[in-house]
């Protein structure tokens, strides 16, 4: 009973948090989710020449195509962020950002780096959840119209988003033999499995948010490194990618796991 009481208390705390933050949580989640695109778009502006020269040298594509690549990244990312935050043409903005992820995966050879590929896929999972949210808002406009239950595309988007988000946490696992690393891996793995299968989803996702937030601030503190050092940019990249995945998890907390989850199936038992 002690363990069950502890779990019930934790769920009550999570529910109370949701009640208090219900109006603000989706906005915070969206801002966190698009933060990596926002930062990267701004970086394209301030590092225009460096980015263009890198693409031109790497792909030998010439000055014009390299300039088009940087311009597309800048406009595509900043434009998509503005549309998502203003709640206009969200689906088109998400598809545009999917395209930017795919383009950068190829252009920066991320396809052959498993860690960065998993992080990009996790970022795609966050965008899937954003798409599911926009579909949900679209349905609510026709509240008086009879429906056949929750739309399958939406619930499968939520499932895909949850599964892809857990890839981010897998990149943070440490394969060391000390007790703290083993404990961290065990707890983290348990939480990501709960989020993926949709069991105690809101509590597990909220716990992951707190965990990732602490890890992000501690390990990716790019503001402590001088801007001229390469490590500054590496840590900044990691910081904003992790922040985006935190945004995706906050959307899971705000929206729930969706129809394809153990939490929903329990209601039918």
C-alpha positions as CSV (number, residue, x, y, z in Angstrom):
1,X,0.0,0.0,0.0
2,X,2.9,2.4,0.7
3,X,4.1,2.3,-2.9
4,X,0.6,2.7,-4.2
5,X,0.0,5.6,-1.9
6,X,3.2,7.3,-3.1
7,X,2.2,6.8,-6.7
8,X,-1.3,8.3,-6.0
9,X,0.2,11.3,-4.2
10,X,2.6,11.9,-7.1
11,X,-0.3,11.7,-9.6
12,X,-2.3,14.2,-7.5
13,X,0.7,16.6,-7.5
14,X,1.0,16.3,-11.3
15,X,-2.8,16.9,-11.7
16,X,-2.6,19.9,-9.4
17,X,0.3,21.3,-11.5
18,X,-1.8,20.8,-14.7
19,X,-4.8,22.6,-13.2
20,X,-2.7,25.6,-12.2
21,X,-0.7,25.8,-15.5
22,X,-3.5,24.7,-17.9
23,X,-3.7,28.1,-19.6
24,X,0.0,28.7,-19.9
25,X,1.5,25.2,-20.4
26,X,0.7,24.8,-24.2
27,X,2.3,28.2,-24.9
28,X,5.4,27.4,-22.9
29,X,5.6,23.9,-24.6
30,X,5.4,25.5,-28.1
31,X,8.0,28.1,-27.3
32,X,10.4,25.4,-25.9
33,X,9.7,23.2,-28.9
34,X,10.6,25.7,-31.5
35,X,13.5,27.2,-29.6
36,X,16.1,25.2,-31.5
37,X,14.7,26.4,-34.8
38,X,14.6,30.0,-33.6
39,X,18.2,29.9,-32.3
40,X,19.4,28.2,-35.6
41,X,17.6,30.8,-37.8
42,X,19.1,33.7,-35.8
43,X,22.5,32.0,-36.1
44,X,22.2,31.8,-39.8
45,X,21.8,35.6,-39.9
46,X,24.8,36.3,-37.7
47,X,27.0,33.6,-39.2
48,X,25.9,34.0,-42.8
49,X,29.3,34.0,-44.4
50,X,30.7,31.1,-42.3
51,X,27.6,28.9,-43.0
52,X,27.7,29.7,-46.7
53,X,31.4,29.0,-47.0
54,X,31.0,25.7,-45.1
55,X,28.3,24.4,-47.4
56,X,30.2,25.6,-50.5
57,X,33.4,23.9,-49.4
58,X,31.7,20.7,-48.2
59,X,29.5,20.1,-51.2
60,X,31.4,22.0,-53.9
61,X,28.0,23.4,-54.9
62,X,29.1,26.9,-55.8
63,X,28.4,30.3,-54.2
64,X,24.8,30.7,-55.4
65,X,23.5,27.3,-54.2
66,X,25.3,27.7,-50.8
67,X,23.7,31.2,-50.4
68,X,20.3,29.7,-51.3
69,X,20.8,27.0,-48.7
70,X,21.5,29.5,-45.9
71,X,18.6,31.8,-47.0
72,X,16.2,28.8,-47.0
73,X,17.3,27.8,-43.5
74,X,17.0,31.3,-42.2
75,X,13.5,32.1,-43.7
76,X,12.1,28.6,-43.3
77,X,13.0,28.4,-39.6
78,X,12.2,31.9,-38.5
79,X,9.0,32.0,-40.6
80,X,7.9,28.6,-39.3
81,X,8.5,29.8,-35.7
82,X,6.4,33.0,-36.2
83,X,3.5,31.0,-37.7
84,X,3.5,28.4,-34.9
85,X,3.7,31.0,-32.1
86,X,1.0,33.1,-33.8
87,X,-1.2,29.9,-34.3
88,X,-1.5,30.6,-38.1
89,X,-1.0,27.8,-40.7
90,X,0.5,25.6,-38.0
91,X,0.4,22.5,-40.2
92,X,2.2,24.1,-43.1
93,X,4.8,25.5,-40.7
94,X,5.4,22.0,-39.2
95,X,5.8,20.5,-42.6
96,X,8.3,23.3,-43.5
97,X,10.3,22.6,-40.3
98,X,10.2,18.8,-41.1
99,X,11.8,19.8,-44.5
100,X,14.5,21.9,-42.7
101,X,15.3,18.9,-40.4
102,X,15.7,16.6,-43.4
103,X,17.7,19.1,-45.4
104,X,20.1,19.7,-42.5
105,X,20.4,16.0,-41.8
106,X,21.8,15.6,-45.3
107,X,23.8,18.8,-45.6
108,X,25.6,18.5,-42.3
109,X,26.2,14.7,-42.7
110,X,24.1,14.1,-39.5
111,X,22.8,10.9,-41.2
112,X,26.1,9.1,-40.3
113,X,26.2,10.3,-36.7
114,X,23.9,8.2,-34.7
115,X,23.7,10.5,-31.7
116,X,22.8,13.6,-33.7
117,X,20.4,11.6,-36.0
118,X,18.5,10.3,-32.9
119,X,18.2,13.9,-31.6
120,X,16.9,15.1,-35.0
121,X,14.3,12.3,-35.0
122,X,13.3,13.3,-31.4
123,X,12.9,16.9,-32.7
124,X,10.6,15.4,-35.4
125,X,8.7,13.7,-32.7
126,X,8.0,17.0,-31.1
127,X,6.7,18.5,-34.4
128,X,4.4,15.4,-34.7
129,X,2.9,16.3,-31.4
130,X,2.5,19.9,-32.5
131,X,0.7,18.6,-35.6
132,X,-1.6,16.5,-33.4
133,X,-2.4,19.6,-31.3
134,X,-3.3,21.7,-34.3
135,X,-5.6,18.9,-35.6
136,X,-7.2,18.8,-32.1
137,X,-7.8,22.6,-32.3
138,X,-9.3,22.2,-35.8
139,X,-11.7,19.6,-34.6
140,X,-12.8,21.8,-31.7
141,X,-14.2,24.4,-34.2
142,X,-16.9,21.8,-35.1
143,X,-17.9,20.9,-31.6
144,X,-21.6,20.5,-32.6
145,X,-20.9,18.1,-35.4
146,X,-21.2,14.3,-34.6
147,X,-17.9,12.4,-35.0
148,X,-16.7,8.8,-35.1
149,X,-14.4,9.3,-32.0
150,X,-10.8,10.5,-32.0
151,X,-9.3,10.7,-35.5
152,X,-6.9,7.9,-36.2
153,X,-4.2,10.2,-37.8
154,X,-4.1,12.4,-34.7
155,X,-3.8,9.5,-32.2
156,X,-1.1,7.8,-34.3
157,X,0.8,11.1,-34.6
158,X,0.8,11.3,-30.8
159,X,2.1,7.7,-30.6
160,X,4.8,8.4,-33.1
161,X,5.7,11.7,-31.4
162,X,6.0,9.9,-28.0
163,X,8.2,7.1,-29.4
164,X,10.5,9.5,-31.2
165,X,10.9,11.8,-28.2
166,X,12.4,8.9,-26.2
167,X,15.3,8.8,-28.6
168,X,16.5,12.0,-27.1
169,X,16.8,10.5,-23.7
170,X,18.7,7.5,-25.1
171,X,21.5,9.9,-26.2
172,X,21.9,11.0,-22.6
173,X,22.5,7.5,-21.2
174,X,26.0,7.0,-19.7
175,X,27.6,3.6,-20.0
176,X,29.8,3.9,-16.9
177,X,30.2,1.4,-14.1
178,X,29.6,3.8,-11.2
179,X,26.5,3.5,-9.1
180,X,25.0,7.0,-10.0
181,X,25.3,6.4,-13.7
182,X,23.6,2.9,-13.4
183,X,20.8,4.4,-11.3
184,X,20.3,7.3,-13.7
185,X,20.2,4.9,-16.6
186,X,17.7,2.6,-14.9
187,X,15.3,5.4,-13.8
188,X,15.6,7.2,-17.1
189,X,14.9,4.0,-19.1
190,X,11.9,3.2,-17.0
191,X,10.5,6.7,-17.5
192,X,11.0,6.7,-21.3
193,X,9.3,3.3,-21.6
194,X,6.3,4.6,-19.7
195,X,6.0,7.6,-22.0
196,X,6.4,5.4,-25.1
197,X,3.7,2.9,-24.2
198,X,1.5,5.6,-22.7
199,X,1.3,4.3,-19.1
200,X,1.0,7.0,-16.3
201,X,2.0,9.2,-19.2
202,X,1.6,12.7,-17.7
203,X,3.4,11.8,-14.5
204,X,6.3,10.1,-16.4
205,X,6.6,12.9,-18.9
206,X,6.6,15.6,-16.2
207,X,9.3,13.7,-14.3
208,X,11.3,13.5,-17.5
209,X,10.9,17.3,-18.0
210,X,12.3,18.0,-14.6
211,X,15.2,15.5,-15.2
212,X,16.1,16.8,-18.6
213,X,15.9,20.4,-17.4
214,X,18.4,19.7,-14.6
215,X,20.7,17.8,-17.0
216,X,20.4,20.6,-19.6
217,X,21.3,23.4,-17.3
218,X,24.1,21.5,-15.6
219,X,25.8,19.9,-18.6
220,X,25.0,22.4,-21.4
221,X,25.8,25.7,-19.7
222,X,27.1,27.3,-22.8
223,X,26.9,30.8,-21.2
224,X,29.9,29.8,-19.0
225,X,32.1,29.3,-22.0
226,X,33.6,32.3,-24.0
227,X,31.8,32.8,-27.3
228,X,35.0,32.4,-29.4
229,X,35.6,28.8,-28.2
230,X,34.1,26.0,-30.4
231,X,32.7,24.3,-27.2
232,X,30.4,27.3,-26.8
233,X,28.6,26.5,-30.1
234,X,28.5,22.8,-29.3
235,X,26.9,23.3,-25.9
236,X,24.5,25.9,-27.3
237,X,23.3,23.4,-29.9
238,X,22.8,20.7,-27.3
239,X,21.1,23.1,-25.0
240,X,18.4,24.2,-27.5
241,X,17.9,20.7,-28.9
242,X,17.2,19.4,-25.4
243,X,14.9,22.4,-24.7
244,X,12.9,21.5,-27.8
245,X,12.5,17.9,-26.6
246,X,11.4,19.3,-23.2
247,X,8.8,21.3,-25.1
248,X,7.6,18.1,-26.8
249,X,7.3,16.4,-23.4
250,X,5.3,19.3,-22.1
251,X,2.9,18.9,-25.0
252,X,2.5,15.3,-23.9
253,X,1.7,16.5,-20.4
254,X,-0.8,19.1,-21.7
255,X,-2.5,17.0,-24.4
256,X,-2.3,13.5,-22.8
257,X,-1.0,10.4,-24.5
258,X,-3.8,10.0,-27.1
259,X,-5.9,7.0,-28.1
260,X,-3.1,4.6,-28.7
261,X,-1.9,4.2,-25.2
262,X,-2.3,2.1,-22.1
263,X,-3.8,5.0,-20.2
264,X,-6.7,5.2,-22.7
265,X,-7.1,1.4,-22.9
266,X,-7.4,1.3,-19.1
267,X,-10.6,3.3,-19.3
268,X,-12.1,0.6,-21.4
269,X,-11.3,-2.2,-19.0
